[in-house]
Amino acid sequence: MTIKVTKIAVHVIKCDLDIPFAFSQGWVKKRSATLVEIKTNEGITGWGEAFCQGLEPPEISAAVIENSLSELIIDQNPLDIELLWHKMYNQTRDFGRKGSVVAAISAIDIALWDISGKYYEKPIYQLLGGSFRKKIKPYATGFYRLNGQGEVSRLAEEAIQHYENGFDHMKVKLGFGIDDDVKCMEGIRKILENKKTTLMIDTNHAYGLTEALQLGEALKDYNLRWYEEPVIPEDIKGYAELKSKLKIPIAGGENEHTLYGFRNLFENNCLNIAQPDIGSCGGITATKHISVLAQSFGIEVNPHVWGSAVAQSASLHVLASLPIAHHSLFPREPILEYDQSSHPFRKELLKEPIYLENGYVNVSDKPGLGIEVNFEIVKKYKTN
């Protein structure tokens, strides 16, 4: 008997935050996720996630799955992952290609990989061709604002907290005005003085080209690993000019989708580091497409992940399978985004949460994603 998809359930989960926080594009007052649960006739279940990008309502991608994609997947062989990816993409091309539609494809794709791993009794990284690494160094994404501007002291103390929690790589959220950004970075660097740490910055496309250049020049001596989303995703020429004028490596792509979108970035010499989000760019399949394309351009791939533990787990398997862009005896390895903002759908969502151990996160050897979702938590926060 051939394995077939018998049911697709979409779970929209939400949780209000006790203390809202801000990034450059607005205030985050609740955390949400669009989870997909795919069941088969052989009793194998796969989980996936459509990443709620920025301030995106989770109901958008849920509606795409329920009203457009589910009918394409029911009764199909879930092991035909590449075939089904193209079937979904082609079906939605005229009204999709970007945003929530591709995020919906991502959720189903991740769940299909989870099913395939369980069917073959292999972790996803093995199905992707093997692991270049079995443990991944995480970086702490944080330094969000509670008031807006003028929080240098609190953000500096946060840096020490991350360091004491085992993080020697940290990504600082900026984009609150050049003067405020620079003061914050000065305070963070001062408090971390004499500690071996690496910093990155992320403005979430808060600035135009002129301001983005000003910030990059002001921080040129900080030895930053990357400068993330310096301008809006549509500003291809702006990205290219920043990359040509700044010494800081330029990173971006969390708001780009599929190999078609990344081809545009690569061909126009926009990036040093590509950051597809596996829950948004088209899933594990699309990330594989993008990573192969990036390899041909000599561009590093370092996936973005700000979703739940499902998306984190998918990112770990992809990170394990990524080749080095520039091979050497001592290459720079990709690192895992380990967001430190309030999010109940990380540790609570899994029966065995993802933890930092001795400065690294281990990649699971269990079949599929290697996770067991705590369905009681899904029911607790489910809204649909």
FENCOR-V163337 format. One record per pair of residues at least 12 apart in sequence whose ideal C-beta (glycine too) atoms are under 10 Angstrom apart, sorted by the first residue. I is the first residue (numbers start at 1). J is the second residue. D is the distance in whole Angstrom. If there is no record, write none. Layout:
i=<I/I>
j=<J/J>
d=<D/D>
//
This chain:
i=<1/1/2/2/2/2/2/3/3/3/3/3/3/3/3/3/3/3/3/4/4/4/4/4/4/4/4/4/5/5/5/5/5/5/5/5/5/5/5/5/5/5/5/5/5/5/6/6/6/6/6/6/6/6/6/7/7/7/7/7/7/7/7/8/8/8/8/8/8/8/8/8/8/8/8/8/8/8/8/9/9/9/9/9/9/9/9/9/9/9/10/10/10/10/10/10/10/10/10/10/10/10/10/10/10/10/10/10/10/11/11/11/11/11/11/11/11/11/11/11/11/11/11/11/11/11/12/12/12/12/12/12/12/12/12/12/12/12/12/12/12/12/13/13/13/13/13/13/13/13/13/13/13/13/13/13/13/13/13/13/14/14/14/14/14/14/14/14/14/14/14/14/14/14/15/15/15/15/15/15/15/15/15/15/15/15/15/16/16/16/16/17/17/17/17/17/17/17/18/19/19/20/20/20/20/21/21/21/21/21/21/21/21/21/22/22/22/22/22/22/22/22/23/23/23/23/23/23/23/23/23/23/23/23/23/23/23/23/24/24/24/24/24/24/24/24/24/24/24/24/24/24/24/25/25/25/25/25/25/25/26/26/26/27/27/27/27/28/28/28/28/28/28/29/30/30/30/31/31/31/31/31/31/31/31/31/31/31/31/32/32/32/32/32/32/32/32/32/32/32/32/33/33/33/33/33/33/33/33/33/33/33/33/33/33/33/33/33/33/33/33/34/34/34/34/34/34/34/34/34/34/34/34/34/34/34/34/34/34/34/34/34/34/34/34/35/35/35/35/35/35/35/35/35/35/35/35/35/35/35/35/35/35/35/36/36/36/36/36/36/36/36/36/36/36/36/36/36/36/36/36/36/36/37/37/37/37/37/37/38/38/38/38/38/38/38/38/38/38/38/39/39/39/40/40/40/40/40/40/41/41/42/42/42/42/43/44/44/44/44/44/44/44/44/44/45/45/45/45/45/45/46/46/46/46/46/46/46/46/46/46/46/46/46/46/46/47/47/47/47/47/47/47/47/47/47/47/47/47/47/47/47/47/48/48/48/48/48/48/48/48/48/48/48/48/48/48/48/48/48/48/48/48/48/49/49/49/49/49/49/49/49/49/49/49/49/49/49/49/49/49/49/49/49/49/50/50/50/50/50/50/50/50/50/50/50/50/50/50/50/50/50/50/50/51/51/51/51/51/51/51/51/51/51/51/51/51/51/51/51/51/52/52/52/52/52/52/52/53/53/53/53/53/53/53/53/53/53/53/54/54/54/54/54/56/56/56/56/57/58/58/58/58/59/59/59/60/60/60/60/60/61/61/61/61/61/61/61/61/61/61/61/62/62/62/62/62/63/63/63/63/64/64/64/64/64/64/64/64/64/64/64/64/64/65/65/65/65/65/65/65/65/66/66/67/68/68/68/68/68/68/68/68/69/69/69/69/69/69/69/69/69/69/69/70/70/71/72/72/72/72/72/72/72/72/73/73/73/73/73/76/77/78/78/78/78/78/78/78/78/78/79/79/79/79/79/79/79/80/80/81/81/81/81/81/81/81/81/81/81/81/82/82/82/82/82/84/84/84/84/84/85/85/85/85/85/85/85/85/85/85/85/85/85/86/87/88/88/88/88/88/88/88/88/88/88/89/89/89/89/89/89/89/89/89/89/91/92/92/93/96/96/97/97/97/97/98/98/98/98/98/98/98/98/99/99/99/100/101/102/102/102/102/102/102/102/102/102/103/103/103/103/103/103/103/103/104/104/105/105/105/105/105/105/105/105/106/106/106/106/106/106/106/106/106/106/106/106/106/106/106/106/106/107/107/107/107/107/107/108/109/109/109/109/109/109/109/109/109/109/110/110/110/110/110/110/110/110/110/110/110/110/110/110/111/111/111/111/111/112/112/112/113/113/113/113/113/113/113/113/113/113/113/113/114/114/114/114/114/114/114/114/114/114/115/115/115/116/116/116/117/117/117/117/117/117/118/118/118/118/118/119/119/120/120/121/121/121/122/122/122/122/123/123/123/123/123/123/123/123/123/123/123/123/124/124/124/124/124/124/124/124/124/124/124/124/124/124/124/125/125/125/125/125/125/125/125/125/125/125/126/126/126/126/126/127/127/127/127/127/128/128/128/128/128/128/128/128/128/128/129/129/129/130/130/131/131/131/131/131/131/131/132/132/132/132/132/132/132/132/132/133/133/133/133/133/133/133/133/133/134/134/134/134/134/134/135/135/135/135/135/135/135/135/135/135/135/136/136/136/136/136/136/136/136/136/136/136/136/136/136/137/137/137/137/137/137/137/137/137/137/137/137/137/137/138/138/138/138/138/138/138/138/138/138/138/138/138/138/138/138/138/139/139/139/139/139/139/139/139/139/139/139/139/139/139/139/139/139/140/140/140/140/140/140/140/140/140/140/140/140/140/140/140/140/140/140/141/141/141/141/141/141/141/141/141/141/141/141/141/141/141/141/141/141/142/142/142/142/142/142/142/142/142/142/142/142/142/142/143/143/143/143/143/143/143/143/143/143/143/143/143/143/143/143/143/143/144/144/144/144/144/144/144/145/145/145/145/145/145/148/148/148/149/149/149/149/149/149/149/150/150/150/150/151/151/151/151/151/152/152/152/152/152/152/152/152/152/153/153/153/154/154/155/155/155/155/155/155/155/155/156/156/156/156/156/156/156/156/156/157/157/157/158/158/158/158/158/159/159/159/159/159/159/159/159/159/159/159/160/160/160/160/161/162/162/162/162/162/163/163/163/163/163/165/165/165/166/166/166/166/166/166/167/167/167/167/167/167/168/168/168/168/168/168/169/169/169/169/169/169/169/169/169/169/170/170/170/170/170/170/170/170/170/170/171/171/171/171/171/171/171/171/171/171/171/171/171/171/171/172/172/172/172/172/172/172/172/172/172/172/172/172/173/173/173/173/173/173/173/174/174/174/174/174/174/174/174/174/174/174/175/175/175/175/175/175/175/175/175/175/175/175/176/176/177/177/177/177/178/178/178/178/178/178/178/178/179/181/181/181/181/181/181/181/181/181/182/182/182/182/184/185/185/185/185/185/185/185/186/186/186/188/189/189/189/189/198/198/198/198/198/198/199/199/199/199/199/199/200/200/200/200/200/200/200/200/200/200/200/200/200/201/201/201/201/201/201/201/201/201/201/201/201/201/202/202/202/202/202/202/202/202/202/202/202/203/203/203/203/203/203/203/204/204/204/204/204/204/205/205/205/205/205/205/205/205/205/205/205/205/206/206/206/206/207/207/207/207/207/208/208/208/208/208/209/209/209/209/209/209/209/209/209/209/210/211/211/212/212/212/212/212/212/212/212/212/212/212/212/212/213/213/213/213/213/213/213/215/215/215/215/216/216/216/216/216/216/216/217/217/217/217/219/219/219/220/220/220/221/222/223/223/224/224/224/224/224/225/225/225/225/225/225/225/226/226/226/226/226/226/226/226/226/226/226/227/227/227/227/227/227/227/227/227/227/227/228/228/228/228/228/228/228/228/228/228/229/229/229/229/229/229/229/229/230/230/230/230/230/230/230/231/231/231/232/232/233/233/233/233/233/233/233/233/234/235/236/236/236/236/236/236/237/237/238/239/239/239/239/239/239/240/240/240/240/240/241/241/242/242/243/243/243/243/243/244/246/248/249/249/249/249/250/250/250/250/250/251/251/251/251/251/251/251/251/252/252/252/252/252/252/252/252/253/253/253/253/253/253/253/253/253/253/253/253/253/253/253/253/253/253/254/254/254/254/254/254/254/254/254/254/254/255/255/255/255/255/256/256/256/256/256/256/256/256/256/257/257/257/257/257/257/257/258/258/258/258/258/258/258/258/258/259/259/259/259/259/259/259/259/259/259/259/259/259/260/260/260/260/260/261/261/261/261/261/262/262/262/262/262/262/262/262/262/262/262/262/262/262/262/263/263/263/263/263/265/265/265/265/265/266/266/266/266/266/266/266/267/267/269/269/270/271/271/271/271/271/272/272/272/272/273/273/273/273/273/273/273/274/274/274/274/274/274/274/274/274/274/274/274/274/275/275/275/275/275/275/275/275/276/276/276/276/276/276/276/276/276/276/276/277/277/277/277/277/277/277/277/278/278/278/278/278/278/278/278/278/278/278/278/278/278/278/279/279/279/279/279/279/279/279/279/279/279/280/280/280/280/280/281/281/283/283/284/284/284/284/284/284/287/287/287/287/287/287/287/287/287/288/288/288/290/290/291/291/291/291/291/291/291/292/294/294/294/295/295/295/295/297/298/298/299/299/300/300/300/300/300/300/300/300/301/301/301/301/301/301/301/302/302/302/302/302/302/302/302/302/302/303/303/303/303/303/303/303/303/303/304/305/305/305/305/305/305/306/306/306/306/307/307/307/307/307/308/308/308/308/308/308/308/308/308/309/309/309/309/309/309/309/309/309/309/309/309/309/309/309/310/310/310/310/310/310/310/311/311/311/311/312/312/312/312/312/312/312/312/312/312/312/312/312/313/313/313/313/313/313/313/313/313/313/314/314/315/315/315/315/315/316/316/316/316/316/316/316/316/316/317/317/317/317/317/318/319/319/319/319/319/319/319/320/320/320/320/321/322/335/335/336/336/336/336/336/338/338/338/344/344/344/345/345/345/347/347/348/348/348/348/348/349/349/349/349/349/349/349/350/350/350/350/350/350/350/351/351/351/351/351/351/351/352/352/352/352/352/352/353/353/354/354>
j=<41/42/41/42/76/77/79/40/41/42/43/44/76/77/78/79/115/116/119/40/41/42/73/74/75/76/77/78/38/39/40/41/46/70/72/73/74/75/76/77/78/84/108/111/112/115/38/39/40/41/42/43/74/75/78/37/38/39/40/41/45/70/74/36/37/38/39/46/48/65/66/69/70/71/73/74/107/108/111/35/36/37/38/39/45/65/66/70/378/384/34/35/36/37/50/58/59/61/62/63/64/65/66/69/70/104/107/108/384/33/34/35/36/37/47/49/58/62/373/375/378/379/381/382/383/384/32/33/34/35/50/52/57/58/59/61/62/63/381/382/383/384/31/32/33/34/35/58/308/344/345/349/377/378/379/380/381/382/383/384/30/31/32/33/52/57/58/59/344/345/381/382/383/384/30/31/32/33/342/343/344/345/348/377/380/381/383/29/30/31/32/29/30/31/341/342/343/344/342/146/342/144/145/146/342/142/143/144/145/146/147/173/341/342/144/145/146/147/148/173/175/176/54/55/141/143/144/145/173/174/175/176/202/203/204/206/306/341/144/145/173/174/175/176/177/181/202/203/204/205/206/207/229/54/55/175/203/204/205/206/54/55/204/55/144/145/148/54/55/144/341/342/343/55/55/58/342/52/58/306/307/308/341/342/343/344/345/346/381/52/55/56/57/58/59/307/308/343/345/381/383/49/50/51/52/58/61/107/279/307/308/309/310/311/343/344/345/346/349/378/381/48/49/50/51/52/56/57/58/59/60/61/62/63/64/65/100/103/104/106/107/279/307/308/384/47/48/49/50/58/62/107/110/111/307/308/310/311/345/349/373/378/381/382/48/49/50/61/62/65/69/70/73/104/106/107/108/109/110/111/112/114/310/107/111/114/373/375/378/70/73/74/78/107/108/110/111/112/114/115/78/111/115/77/78/79/115/118/119/75/78/78/115/118/119/118/78/114/115/116/117/118/119/367/368/111/114/115/118/368/373/78/108/109/110/111/112/113/114/115/116/117/118/119/368/369/107/110/111/114/115/308/309/310/313/314/349/368/369/371/372/373/378/65/104/105/106/107/108/109/110/111/112/113/114/115/278/279/283/284/310/311/314/369/61/103/106/107/110/111/278/279/280/283/305/307/308/309/310/311/312/313/314/345/349/62/64/65/100/101/102/103/104/105/106/107/108/110/279/280/283/307/310/311/100/103/106/107/254/277/278/279/280/281/304/305/306/307/308/310/311/100/103/279/280/306/307/308/99/100/103/254/255/277/279/280/304/306/307/204/205/254/255/306/99/100/103/280/100/100/103/383/384/100/383/384/99/100/101/103/104/99/100/101/102/103/104/105/106/107/279/280/100/104/107/383/384/100/101/104/384/88/92/95/96/99/100/101/102/103/104/105/107/108/88/100/101/103/104/105/107/108/104/384/104/88/91/92/95/96/101/104/105/84/87/88/91/92/96/101/104/105/107/108/104/108/91/84/87/88/90/91/92/105/108/87/88/108/111/112/112/112/108/111/112/113/114/115/116/118/119/112/113/115/116/119/120/127/112/116/108/109/112/113/115/116/127/283/284/285/288/109/112/285/288/289/105/108/109/112/285/105/106/108/109/112/258/282/283/284/285/286/288/289/285/105/101/102/104/105/106/108/109/282/283/285/101/102/105/109/257/258/260/282/285/286/105/104/105/260/257/258/257/258/260/261/233/255/256/257/258/260/261/280/255/257/280/280/257/256/257/258/261/280/281/282/283/286/257/277/279/280/281/282/283/307/280/283/257/258/280/281/282/283/285/286/257/258/276/277/278/279/280/281/282/283/284/285/286/287/307/311/314/279/280/283/307/310/311/283/278/279/281/282/283/284/285/286/287/314/124/278/279/283/284/285/287/310/311/313/314/317/368/369/283/310/314/368/369/283/284/285/127/128/278/283/284/285/288/314/317/318/368/369/284/310/313/314/317/367/368/369/370/371/367/368/369/284/367/368/317/366/367/368/369/370/366/367/368/369/370/367/368/367/368/366/367/368/365/366/367/368/316/317/320/321/363/364/365/366/367/368/369/370/284/313/314/316/317/318/320/321/363/364/366/367/368/369/370/316/317/318/319/320/321/322/363/364/365/370/317/320/321/365/367/284/317/321/367/368/284/285/287/288/291/317/318/320/321/322/288/321/323/320/321/317/319/320/321/322/363/365/319/320/321/322/323/324/331/333/334/319/320/321/322/324/333/334/360/363/320/360/362/363/364/365/316/320/333/336/357/358/359/360/361/362/363/315/316/319/320/322/333/334/335/336/338/360/361/362/363/167/168/169/198/319/333/334/335/336/338/356/359/360/361/166/167/168/169/312/316/335/336/337/338/339/340/354/356/359/360/361/162/167/168/169/170/171/198/199/200/225/302/335/336/337/338/339/340/158/159/161/162/163/165/166/167/168/169/170/171/172/337/338/339/340/356/162/167/169/170/171/172/173/200/202/228/304/305/306/337/338/339/340/341/155/158/159/161/162/167/170/171/172/173/338/339/340/341/155/156/158/159/162/170/171/172/173/174/184/185/188/199/201/202/340/341/158/172/173/339/340/341/342/173/174/175/176/180/184/176/177/180/176/177/179/180/181/183/184/176/180/183/184/176/180/183/184/187/180/183/184/185/186/187/188/190/191/184/187/191/184/187/172/173/183/184/185/187/188/191/184/185/186/187/188/189/190/191/192/187/188/191/170/172/188/191/340/172/184/187/188/189/190/191/192/195/197/199/188/191/192/195/340/188/192/197/338/340/191/192/195/196/197/338/340/356/338/356/357/358/359/360/197/198/338/340/356/359/192/195/196/197/198/359/197/198/199/200/225/335/336/337/338/359/188/192/197/198/199/200/201/225/338/340/198/199/200/201/202/224/225/226/228/251/335/337/338/339/340/184/185/188/189/199/200/201/202/203/219/222/224/228/201/202/203/204/206/228/341/201/202/203/204/206/207/215/219/227/228/230/201/202/203/204/205/206/207/211/212/215/229/230/203/206/206/207/211/215/203/206/207/211/212/214/215/218/218/201/203/206/207/211/214/215/218/219/214/215/218/219/201/199/201/215/218/219/222/224/218/219/222/222/219/221/222/223/222/223/224/225/226/335/219/222/223/224/225/226/222/224/225/226/227/228/248/249/251/273/302/335/337/215/216/219/222/224/225/226/227/228/229/230/248/251/226/227/228/229/230/251/252/254/275/304/337/215/216/227/228/229/230/231/228/229/230/232/254/255/228/229/230/231/232/233/234/235/238/252/254/255/229/230/231/232/229/230/231/232/238/230/231/232/235/238/230/231/232/235/237/238/239/241/242/245/238/230/231/227/229/230/231/232/235/238/239/241/242/245/246/250/230/231/238/241/242/245/246/227/230/246/248/230/242/245/246/247/248/250/245/246/247/248/246/247/248/246/247/248/247/248/247/248/246/247/248/249/251/248/249/251/273/302/332/335/248/249/250/251/252/271/272/273/275/300/302/242/243/246/247/248/249/250/251/252/272/273/249/250/251/252/253/254/273/275/302/304/250/251/252/253/254/255/275/304/242/243/246/248/250/251/252/250/252/270/252/255/252/253/254/255/256/257/261/265/255/270/264/265/267/268/269/270/268/270/270/252/265/268/269/270/271/265/268/269/270/271/269/270/270/271/268/269/270/271/272/269/272/272/271/272/273/300/269/270/271/272/273/271/272/273/274/275/300/302/304/265/270/271/272/273/274/275/304/265/266/270/271/273/274/275/276/277/280/281/290/294/299/301/302/303/304/274/275/276/277/280/281/303/304/305/306/337/275/277/280/281/304/270/271/274/275/276/277/280/281/290/276/277/280/281/282/286/290/276/281/282/283/285/286/287/289/290/276/281/282/285/286/287/288/289/290/291/292/293/294/282/286/289/290/293/276/281/282/286/290/274/275/276/281/282/286/287/289/290/291/293/294/297/299/301/289/290/293/294/297/290/293/294/297/299/290/293/294/296/297/298/299/293/297/297/299/299/294/297/299/300/301/298/299/300/325/294/299/300/301/302/325/334/287/290/291/293/294/297/299/300/301/302/303/304/325/290/300/301/302/303/304/305/337/289/290/291/294/301/302/303/304/305/315/318/303/304/305/306/307/311/315/337/290/303/304/305/307/310/311/312/313/314/315/316/317/318/319/303/304/305/306/307/308/310/311/312/314/315/304/305/306/307/311/303/304/314/318/314/315/317/318/321/369/301/303/314/315/317/318/319/321/322/318/321/322/303/318/303/318/321/322/323/325/334/323/322/323/325/322/323/324/325/325/325/326/325/326/322/324/325/326/331/332/333/334/318/319/322/323/324/325/334/315/319/322/325/332/333/334/335/336/337/315/316/318/319/322/334/335/336/337/337/318/319/336/337/338/339/337/339/341/343/337/339/343/345/346/343/344/345/346/348/349/350/373/377/343/345/346/347/348/349/350/352/353/354/369/371/373/374/377/345/346/349/350/369/371/373/337/345/346/369/336/337/338/339/345/346/349/350/353/354/361/369/371/349/350/354/363/364/368/369/370/371/373/369/371/334/336/337/338/361/336/354/361/362/363/364/369/370/371/363/364/368/369/370/334/333/334/335/336/337/361/363/334/362/363/364/363/334/360/361/354/356/360/361/363/354/356/361/377/380/381/377/378/381/374/377/374/376/377/380/381/371/373/374/375/377/378/381/369/370/371/372/373/374/377/371/372/373/374/375/376/377/364/366/370/371/372/374/371/374/370/371>
d=<7/8/9/9/10/6/9/5/6/5/10/7/10/6/6/7/8/10/6/6/5/8/10/8/5/7/6/8/6/7/6/8/9/9/10/5/6/6/6/8/5/9/9/9/8/8/9/5/6/5/9/10/7/8/10/8/7/4/9/10/9/9/8/7/7/5/8/10/10/7/8/8/5/9/6/7/10/7/8/9/7/4/8/8/10/10/10/10/10/10/7/7/6/8/9/9/10/9/5/9/10/5/6/10/8/9/8/10/7/8/8/4/8/7/9/10/9/8/9/9/5/9/9/5/9/7/7/8/6/8/10/10/9/5/6/9/5/10/9/7/5/4/9/7/5/8/7/8/8/9/6/8/8/6/9/8/4/5/7/9/6/7/4/8/10/9/7/10/10/9/6/9/5/10/6/5/7/9/9/8/5/7/9/10/9/5/10/7/5/9/10/6/6/7/9/5/9/9/8/7/7/10/10/8/9/10/10/4/6/6/10/9/6/7/6/4/8/8/6/9/10/8/8/9/10/9/6/8/5/9/7/9/8/9/5/9/10/9/10/9/7/7/3/6/10/10/9/6/4/8/4/9/9/6/7/8/10/5/8/7/8/5/10/8/10/9/9/9/7/8/7/8/10/9/10/10/10/9/10/10/10/8/8/7/5/6/6/9/9/5/10/8/7/4/9/10/9/10/8/9/8/6/8/8/6/6/10/10/9/6/5/9/8/8/9/10/5/10/8/9/8/9/7/4/8/6/9/9/4/8/8/5/5/10/9/8/9/8/8/10/6/9/9/9/9/7/7/6/8/9/9/7/10/9/10/7/6/10/9/9/8/7/10/9/4/7/7/9/9/6/9/9/10/8/9/4/6/10/8/5/10/10/9/10/7/10/8/9/8/9/7/10/7/9/7/10/4/7/8/6/10/10/9/9/6/10/6/9/8/9/10/10/9/9/8/10/8/9/5/9/10/5/6/9/9/8/8/7/8/9/9/7/9/10/8/4/6/7/4/4/8/8/7/9/7/8/9/7/6/6/9/10/10/5/9/9/10/8/7/7/9/5/10/9/10/10/7/4/6/7/3/3/8/8/7/10/10/8/7/9/7/9/8/9/9/9/8/5/6/9/9/5/10/10/10/5/6/9/4/5/9/9/7/9/10/7/8/7/7/10/9/4/5/8/6/4/9/9/6/7/9/8/10/9/10/6/7/8/9/5/8/3/4/9/9/8/7/5/9/10/6/9/8/9/9/9/7/10/7/8/7/7/7/7/9/6/10/8/9/8/10/9/8/9/8/7/8/9/9/9/10/8/9/9/8/7/8/4/9/8/8/9/5/8/9/5/4/9/8/7/9/9/9/8/9/10/6/8/10/8/10/10/8/9/8/10/6/5/9/8/4/8/9/10/10/10/10/9/5/9/7/7/9/9/10/8/7/6/9/9/8/8/10/10/9/6/8/8/10/9/6/7/9/6/10/8/9/7/6/6/10/6/9/10/9/8/8/6/9/8/9/10/9/8/5/9/9/5/7/10/8/8/10/8/5/6/8/10/8/9/10/7/5/6/9/6/9/9/8/6/10/10/10/6/9/10/9/8/8/6/9/7/10/9/6/8/10/7/7/9/4/7/10/9/9/10/9/9/8/5/10/7/8/9/9/10/9/8/6/10/10/7/9/7/9/9/10/8/7/10/9/10/7/7/7/8/9/9/8/5/9/10/7/10/9/7/8/9/9/10/4/6/9/7/7/5/9/8/8/9/6/5/8/9/9/10/10/10/9/9/10/9/6/6/9/8/9/10/10/8/7/5/6/7/6/4/8/9/7/9/10/9/9/7/10/7/10/9/9/7/9/10/10/7/3/6/5/7/9/9/9/7/7/5/6/9/10/7/8/9/5/10/10/8/9/9/10/9/9/8/9/8/7/9/10/8/5/8/10/8/8/10/7/8/9/9/9/8/10/9/4/5/9/8/10/7/10/10/9/7/8/8/5/3/7/8/9/5/4/9/10/8/8/7/9/9/5/9/9/10/6/8/10/7/8/10/7/6/6/6/6/7/8/6/7/9/7/9/4/8/9/8/10/9/10/9/6/6/8/8/4/8/9/4/5/10/6/9/9/9/9/9/9/9/9/9/9/9/10/9/7/10/9/7/9/7/7/8/4/9/9/6/9/8/7/9/9/4/6/10/6/9/9/7/7/7/6/7/10/8/9/7/6/9/8/10/6/8/9/8/7/9/7/5/10/8/10/9/10/10/8/9/9/4/7/5/7/9/6/5/7/10/8/7/7/4/9/6/5/8/7/9/8/7/10/10/7/9/5/7/9/10/7/6/8/8/7/10/7/10/10/7/4/8/4/10/10/9/6/8/7/5/9/7/9/4/6/6/8/9/7/8/9/5/7/6/6/10/10/9/9/9/4/9/7/9/4/9/7/5/7/10/9/6/8/5/9/10/10/10/8/5/9/7/9/8/10/9/9/7/5/7/4/6/7/9/6/8/9/6/9/7/7/8/7/9/7/4/7/5/10/6/8/9/8/8/4/5/8/7/10/7/10/9/9/9/10/9/10/5/10/9/6/9/8/10/10/6/9/9/7/9/9/5/6/9/5/10/9/9/9/7/8/9/9/8/10/7/9/8/5/5/9/8/4/8/10/10/10/7/9/10/9/8/9/10/5/9/6/6/9/8/10/9/4/5/9/7/4/8/9/10/7/9/9/8/10/8/8/10/8/5/9/10/6/6/9/8/9/9/6/7/9/9/10/9/9/10/7/9/7/6/9/6/10/8/7/10/5/9/8/5/9/8/10/7/8/8/8/10/8/6/5/7/7/7/5/8/7/7/6/10/10/9/10/8/8/7/8/6/7/10/10/10/9/10/8/4/7/6/10/9/9/7/10/10/7/10/9/10/7/7/6/10/6/7/5/7/10/10/10/9/10/8/6/8/7/10/9/9/5/7/5/8/7/9/7/9/9/9/10/9/8/4/5/8/3/7/9/10/9/9/9/9/8/9/10/9/10/10/10/8/6/9/6/6/7/9/8/8/9/9/10/10/6/8/8/9/7/5/7/10/8/7/9/8/6/7/9/10/10/10/9/9/10/6/10/10/8/8/5/10/9/9/6/8/6/7/10/10/6/5/5/8/6/9/9/8/10/10/9/10/8/9/7/8/6/9/8/6/7/10/9/8/10/9/8/4/6/9/8/10/9/10/9/10/7/10/8/7/6/6/9/8/5/10/10/9/9/9/5/7/6/4/7/9/8/10/8/10/8/8/9/9/9/10/7/6/9/9/10/7/8/8/7/8/6/10/7/8/4/9/6/7/10/10/9/9/8/9/4/5/10/9/7/9/9/6/10/9/10/8/10/9/8/7/6/7/8/8/9/10/7/7/8/4/8/6/9/9/7/9/9/9/10/7/7/6/7/9/8/10/9/10/9/5/8/10/9/7/9/8/9/9/8/7/5/7/4/9/10/7/5/9/9/8/8/10/7/10/4/7/6/7/9/9/9/10/8/4/6/9/8/8/7/10/8/9/7/5/9/7/7/8/9/5/9/8/9/7/9/7/10/9/10/10/9/7/8/9/4/6/10/9/9/9/9/7/7/10/5/10/6/8/9/9/7/7/7/9/4/7/9/5/5/5/9/10/10/8/10/10/6/6/7/7/8/10/9/9/4/6/8/10/7/6/5/7/7/7/4/8/5/9/7/9/7/7/6/9/8/8/6/9/6/10/9/7/8/5/4/5/8/10/8/8/9/10/9/9/9/7/10/5/7/5/7/8/9/4/9/8/10/9/8/8/9/9/10/10/8/9/7/9/9/7/9/8/9/7/5/6/8/9/9/6/5/10/10/5/10/7/8/9/9/8/10/7/10/9/4/5/9/8/5/9/10/10/9/10/10/9/8/9/10/9/6/10/7/8/10/9/10/8/5/9/6/7/9/9/9/10/9/6/10/9/10/10/9/9/9/9/6/7/8/5/10/6/10/8/9/10/9/9/9/6/9/10/10/7/7/9/9/7/5/8/5/9/9/10/7/8/9/5/9/5/7/5/7/9/10/9/10/9/8/6/6/4/9/9/9/5/8/9/7/9/6/7/10/10/9/7/4/6/7/8/8/8/9/10/6/8/7/8/10/6/9/10/5/5/10/9/6/10/10/9/7/9/5/9/8/4/10/7/9/8/10/9/8/9/9/9/8/10/6/9/7/6/9/10/8/7/9/9/10/5/10/9/9/8/8/10/9/10/9/8/8/6/8/9/10/9/9/10/7/9/6/9/7/9/6/7/6/10/9/8/4/8/10/7/10/7/9/9/6/9/10/7/7/10/8/8/10/10/10/5/6/9/8/5/9/6/7/8/8/10/8/7/6/9/9/7/5/9/8/7/6/8/8/10/9/9/8/9/7/9/4/6/9/6/9/9/10/9/7/5/7/8/5/5/10/7/6/9/7/8/10/10/8/10/7/8/7/7/7/10/9/10/10/8/8/8/9/10/7/10/9/10/6/9/10/9/10/8/7/9/7/9/4/6/5/10/6/9/10/6/7/10/10/6/8/7/9/5/7/9/8/10/7/8/9/7/8/9/9/5/8/6/10/9/8/9/10/5/10/9/5/10/10/9/10/9/6/10/8/7/7/8/9/7/8/9/7/10/10/7/9/5/9/9/9/6/6/10/5/8/9/10/10/5/7/7/6/9/8/4/8/5/10/10/9/9/9/9/7/7/10/9/9/10/8>
//
